[in-house]
C-alpha cells in the first residue's frame, strides 16, 4: 500500500499528517480554519485518498503560515507515499465544473517544481479563509511534491465555488 506519515514542526506550525493514496476518500482534518478543513476534505474525497491532518498554527498572527506550511507538508507527504513513482501515470489533467465555475488543473510529477496559478477572487475571505492564500498553498504543495502544476479558473461568480473547484480538480 502507498501510505506515508509526515511531521513538520516549525516556530509557526506543528503539522502531523497521514495519507493512503489507495484509499476511499475518507478524511479527518483539523486546521483551525473551517473552510480550509472543507477544502482539504474535498481534496481527499475527490482524489480518493484517505487523509488525516492535525495542524496547529499561529492563527493569532494570521493564516499564512498555517496554509502555506500545510501545502508544503501535503506535497512532502504525497511524495513520500509515491516512493519511486513506479506504476503511475506521471502526468494528468482534470477539468472540474462546480455550478457556475470552471477550473482546469494539469500536473506533471517531473521533479521540476513550478506553479502557474491563474485565478482571481473578488473577496478577501470565504468564511474566515483568506482567499489569496490559495495560491500560497499550491506554491508550497507543488514545490514540496516536485510537481509542475498549472491551475486556471476559466470563470465563476462565487469565490467559494472557484476555490473549492480548484481543490477538487487538483
C-alpha positions in Angstrom: 0.0 0.0 0.0 1.1 3.5 -0.8 0.9 5.2 2.6 3.0 7.7 4.5 3.2 9.7 7.6 4.8 13.2 7.8 5.5 15.6 10.6 6.6 19.2 10.2 7.4 21.3 13.2 8.5 25.0 12.8 8.3 28.0 15.1 4.9 28.8 13.5 3.3 25.4 12.9 3.0 21.9 14.1 1.7 19.6 11.4 1.1 15.8 11.6 -0.4 14.1 8.5 -1.0 10.6 7.2 -2.2 9.5 3.8 -3.2 6.4 2.0 -3.1 7.0 -1.7 -5.2 3.9 -2.4 -7.9 5.0 0.0 -11.6 5.7 -0.4 -11.6 9.5 0.1 -12.0 9.4 3.9 -10.6 12.2 5.9 -10.2 13.7 9.4 -8.9 17.3 9.1 -8.4 20.0 11.8 -6.5 23.1 10.8 -8.4 25.7 12.9 -9.8 27.3 9.7 -13.2 25.9 8.9 -13.3 26.5 5.1 -9.7 25.2 4.8 -10.8 22.0 6.5 -13.6 21.7 4.0 -11.2 22.2 1.1 -8.8 19.5 2.3 -11.7 17.2 2.9 -12.7 17.7 -0.7 -9.2 17.2 -1.9 -9.2 13.7 -0.2 -12.7 12.8 -1.3 -12.2 13.7 -4.9 -8.7 12.3 -5.0 -9.9 9.0 -3.4 -7.1 9.3 -0.8 -7.5 8.8 2.9 -6.1 11.8 4.7 -5.7 12.7 8.3 -4.3 16.1 9.3 -3.8 17.7 12.7 -2.5 21.2 12.1 -1.8 23.9 14.7 -0.6 27.2 13.5 0.0 30.7 14.7 -3.5 31.8 13.8 -3.3 34.6 16.3 -0.8 36.2 13.9 -2.6 35.3 10.6 -3.4 32.3 8.4 -0.4 32.4 6.1 2.0 30.0 7.9 -0.8 27.5 8.6 -2.0 27.4 5.0 1.4 27.6 3.3 3.0 25.0 5.6 0.1 22.7 5.1 0.7 22.8 1.4 4.4 22.0 1.9 3.5 19.2 4.3 0.9 17.7 1.9 3.4 17.8 -1.0 6.1 16.1 1.1 3.5 13.5 2.3 2.4 12.6 -1.2 6.0 12.5 -2.5 6.9 10.1 0.3 3.9 7.9 -0.3 4.7 7.7 -4.1 8.2 6.5 -3.4 9.9 5.7 -6.7 6.7 6.6 -8.7 6.8 3.2 -10.5 3.5 2.2 -12.0 1.9 5.6 -12.1 1.0 8.0 -14.9 3.4 10.9 -14.4 1.1 13.5 -15.9 -2.6 14.2 -15.8 -5.3 16.9 -16.0 -8.8 17.5 -14.9 -11.5 20.0 -15.8 -13.9 20.5 -12.9 -17.2 22.3 -13.2 -18.8 23.5 -10.0 -22.1 25.2 -10.5 -21.2 28.5 -12.4 -17.4 28.0 -12.0 -15.0 26.0 -14.3 -11.4 25.1 -13.3 -8.7 23.3 -15.2 -5.7 21.7 -13.5 -2.7 20.0 -15.0 0.0 18.2 -13.2 3.4 16.7 -14.1 5.3 14.8 -11.4 8.5 15.7 -13.2 10.6 16.5 -10.2 10.8 20.1 -11.6 8.5 22.2 -9.4 6.7 25.1 -11.0 3.4 26.7 -10.4 1.2 28.6 -12.8 -1.8 29.9 -11.0 -4.4 31.9 -12.9 -7.3 32.8 -10.7 -8.8 36.0 -9.4 -11.0 36.4 -6.4 -13.5 39.2 -5.7 -13.4 38.9 -1.9 -10.7 38.8 0.7 -12.3 35.9 2.5 -14.6 32.9 2.2 -15.8 32.3 5.7 -12.6 33.0 7.7 -10.3 31.7 5.0 -8.2 34.3 3.3 -8.7 33.8 -0.5 -5.2 34.9 -1.6 -3.7 32.1 0.4 -5.0 29.6 -2.1 -2.0 30.3 -4.4 0.4 30.2 -1.5 -0.9 26.7 -0.6 -0.4 25.4 -4.1 3.0 27.0 -4.4 4.2 25.1 -1.3 2.4 22.0 -2.5 4.0 21.9 -5.9 7.5 22.8 -4.6 7.5 20.1 -2.0 6.0 17.5 -4.3 8.4 18.3 -7.1 5.5 18.9 -9.5 4.8 21.2 -12.4 1.3 22.3 -11.6 -0.9 24.6 -13.7 -4.3 25.8 -12.3 -6.6 28.0 -14.3 -10.1 29.3 -13.3 -11.8 30.0 -16.6 -14.8 31.7 -15.0 -17.1 31.8 -12.0 -19.1 34.1 -9.8 -18.6 32.6 -6.4 -15.2 32.7 -4.8 -16.3 29.7 -2.7 -17.1 27.7 -5.8 -13.9 28.7 -7.6 -11.6 27.8 -4.7 -13.5 24.5 -4.0 -13.3 23.6 -7.6 -9.6 24.2 -7.6 -9.0 21.7 -4.7 -11.4 19.2 -6.3 -9.7 19.5 -9.7 -6.2 19.0 -8.4 
